[in-house]
């Protein structure tokens, strides 16, 4: 999150610098085009450095949940949690039932995260045939890796392919070594009792890139889309909470 924040702050500075190249602005201490040029170039150089900064690798020695079994090693991750006034069974059921229209600004957030691009054809087709987001995902770009009600659901997808290679995504890809160039993403939804009759529902995403080049490519993508990705996941958890509370 910190790296993404720094990237966007520097991009903002670069934009201000570009504007000042056209019309110098004393209010932001860019009274000359020469100074604006230096600020713009410096900001863009720092953005490039932040996007290419090496990522740290993490690992789990002793698995405690299904996600650990499928992704014990990763370089990129995000985690979000929400307290819900509903029992675990109702929350777990809500995870599987929430529809796109129940997630605030879902379509807008997806378009922003995809830089304005339309979803792939298989996602569009799946959205016409299935109601819930989980069903749409697992019938298009994701595979279900673990379904352990009322505790944990794990799905996975391939977010980076070796050059010139693409094939149907299978569960076996997450259980065996793959040729260099792959980046695998796994995401879980974990439900635990909160001790007060309700639940804590969390979602964690992990990405493992199995080669230096795949890691560099995904690092750039991740640091750009992270704010949108995090917002989508938070909005989904809130929709799960509302759905579970209304149907407990």
C-alpha positions in Angstrom: 0.0 0.0 0.0 2.8 2.4 0.9 4.6 1.9 -2.5 1.3 2.5 -4.4 0.6 5.6 -2.4 4.1 7.0 -3.2 3.6 6.1 -6.9 0.4 8.1 -7.1 1.7 11.0 -5.1 4.7 11.3 -7.4 2.4 11.0 -10.5 0.4 13.9 -9.1 3.6 15.9 -8.7 4.5 15.1 -12.3 1.1 16.3 -13.5 1.5 19.6 -11.6 4.9 19.9 -13.1 3.6 19.3 -16.6 0.9 22.0 -16.1 3.6 24.4 -14.9 5.6 23.8 -18.0 2.7 25.4 -19.9 1.9 28.0 -17.3 4.3 28.4 -14.4 2.6 28.5 -11.0 4.1 30.4 -8.1 1.5 29.0 -5.7 3.2 25.6 -5.9 6.7 27.1 -6.0 7.2 26.4 -9.7 7.6 30.0 -10.9 9.7 29.0 -14.0 9.5 26.4 -16.7 13.1 25.3 -15.9 12.1 24.4 -12.3 8.9 22.7 -13.5 10.9 20.6 -16.0 13.3 19.4 -13.2 10.4 18.6 -10.9 8.5 16.7 -13.6 11.5 14.6 -14.7 12.5 13.9 -11.1 9.0 12.8 -10.2 8.7 10.5 -13.2 12.1 9.0 -12.5 11.1 8.2 -9.0 7.8 6.7 -10.2 9.8 4.4 -12.5 12.1 3.5 -9.6 9.2 2.7 -7.3 7.5 0.5 -9.9 10.7 -1.5 -10.5 11.7 -1.8 -6.8 12.4 -5.4 -5.9 9.7 -7.1 -4.0 10.2 -9.0 -0.7 9.4 -12.7 -0.6 7.4 -14.2 2.3 6.7 -17.8 3.3 4.7 -19.9 5.7 6.5 -22.7 7.5 3.4 -24.4 9.1 0.1 -24.1 7.2 -2.9 -23.1 9.3 -5.4 -22.6 6.6 -6.1 -23.8 3.1 -4.6 -20.6 1.6 -1.2 -21.6 3.2 -1.3 -24.9 1.5 -1.8 -23.5 -2.0 0.5 -20.4 -1.6 3.1 -21.0 1.1 5.5 -18.6 -0.7 4.5 -15.2 -2.2 5.8 -11.7 -3.0 2.7 -9.6 -3.2 -0.3 -9.6 -0.9 -3.2 -7.7 0.6 -5.5 -8.4 3.5 -8.9 -6.9 4.6 -11.3 -7.9 7.4 -14.7 -6.9 8.7 -16.7 -7.6 11.8 -20.2 -8.9 10.9 -23.2 -9.3 13.3 -24.1 -12.7 11.9 -23.0 -16.3 12.7 -20.3 -17.9 10.5 -22.7 -20.1 8.6 -24.7 -17.1 7.4 -21.6 -15.2 6.5 -20.1 -18.0 4.5 -23.3 -18.4 2.6 -23.3 -14.7 1.9 -19.9 -14.9 0.4 -21.3 -17.3 -2.2 -24.5 -15.3 -2.8 -23.4 -11.7 -3.1 -24.2 -10.3 -6.6 -22.3 -7.6 -8.5 -25.2 -5.2 -8.0 -24.9 -5.5 -4.3 -21.3 -4.3 -4.3 -21.1 -0.5 -4.3 -19.7 1.0 -7.5 -18.5 -2.5 -8.6 -18.6 -2.0 -12.3 -17.0 1.4 -12.0 -14.2 0.1 -9.8 -13.6 -2.8 -12.1 -13.3 -0.5 -15.1 -10.9 1.8 -13.2 -8.8 -1.2 -12.1 -8.6 -2.5 -15.6 -7.6 1.0 -16.9 -11.0 1.4 -18.7 -10.8 -1.9 -20.5 -13.9 -4.1 -20.8 -13.8 -7.5 -19.0 -12.6 -10.6 -21.1 -15.3 -12.3 -23.2 -15.5 -15.3 -20.9 -16.2 -13.0 -17.9 -19.0 -11.3 -19.7 -20.5 -14.6 -20.8 -20.3 -16.0 -17.2 -21.9 -12.8 -15.8 -24.9 -13.5 -18.1 -25.4 -17.1 -16.8 -24.6 -16.8 -13.1 -25.8 -14.4 -10.4 -23.2 -14.4 -7.7 -19.7 -12.9 -8.0 -18.1 -16.1 -6.8 -20.0 -18.2 -9.4 -19.0 -15.7 -12.2 -15.4 -15.8 -11.1 -15.2 -19.6 -10.9 -16.8 -20.1 -14.3 -14.6 -17.6 -16.0 -11.1 -16.6 -14.9 -10.8 -18.4 -11.5 -10.8 -22.0 -10.3 -12.1 -23.1 -6.9 -9.2 -24.5 -4.8 -10.9 -25.2 -1.5 -14.5 -25.0 -0.3 -14.6 -25.7 3.5 -17.9 -24.3 4.9 -18.4 -22.4 7.1 -14.7 -21.5 7.5 -12.8 -20.9 4.3 -13.2 -20.6 0.5 -10.1 -20.4 -1.7 -10.0 -19.5 -5.4 -7.0 -19.0 -7.7 -6.1 -17.7 -11.2 -3.1 -17.0 -13.4 -2.2 -13.3 -13.5 1.0 -13.7 -15.5 1.9 -16.1 -18.3 5.2 -17.0 -20.0 5.5 -15.2 -23.3 3.4 -16.8 -26.0 1.7 -19.3 -23.7 -1.8 -19.4 -22.4 -4.0 -22.4 -21.6 -7.0 -23.3 -19.4 -6.5 -22.7 -15.7 -6.6 -25.8 -13.6 -6.2 -26.6 -9.9 -3.1 -28.6 -10.8 -1.3 -25.4 -11.6 -1.4 -24.5 -7.9 -0.1 -27.9 -6.8 3.0 -28.5 -8.8 6.1 -26.6 -10.1 5.5 -24.7 -13.3 8.0 -23.5 -16.0 9.4 -20.0 -15.3 7.3 -17.0 -16.2 4.1 -17.7 -14.3 2.5 -15.5 -11.7 -0.2 -17.2 -9.7 -2.8 -15.4 -7.6 -4.8 -17.1 -4.8 -7.5 -15.4 -2.7 -9.4 -16.7 0.3 -12.4 -15.7 2.3 -12.0 -16.8 5.9 -14.8 -16.7 8.5 -14.2 -17.0 12.2 -16.5 -16.5 15.3 -15.9 -13.2 17.0 -16.9 -14.4 20.4 -20.0 -12.2 20.5 -22.4 -14.2 18.4 -21.1 -12.7 15.2 -18.2 -13.3 12.9 -15.0 -11.8 11.5 -14.8 -12.3 7.7 -11.5 -11.6 6.0 -10.0 -11.9 2.6 -6.4 -12.3 1.7 -4.8 -12.2 -1.7 -1.3 -13.6 -2.4 0.6 -13.6 -5.7 3.6 -15.8 -6.3 5.7 -15.0 -9.4 8.1 -18.0 -10.2 10.8 -16.1 -12.0 12.6 -12.7 -11.7 11.1 -11.4 -15.0 7.6 -12.4 -13.9 8.1 -10.8 -10.6 9.2 -7.5 -12.2 6.3 -7.5 -14.6 3.7 -8.1 -12.0 5.3 -5.6 -9.5 4.6 -2.8 -12.0 1.0 -3.9 -12.5 0.4 -4.5 -8.8 1.6 -1.1 -7.6 -0.6 0.6 -10.2 -3.8 -1.3 -9.5 -3.5 -1.9 -5.8 -5.8 1.0 -4.6 -8.6 -0.2 -6.9 -8.1 -3.8 -6.0 -8.2 -3.0 -2.3 -11.3 -0.9 -2.7 -13.1 -3.7 -4.5 -12.3 -6.2 -1.8 -13.5 -3.8 1.0 -16.7 -3.1 -0.9 -17.3 -6.9 -1.3 -16.8 -7.6 2.4 -19.3 -4.8 3.2 -21.8 -6.4 0.8 -21.2 -9.8 2.5 -21.8 -8.2 5.8 -25.1 -6.6 4.7 -26.3 -9.8 3.0 -25.4 -12.0 6.0 -27.1 -9.6 8.5 -30.3 -9.5 6.5 -30.5 -13.3 6.1 -29.2 -14.6 9.4 
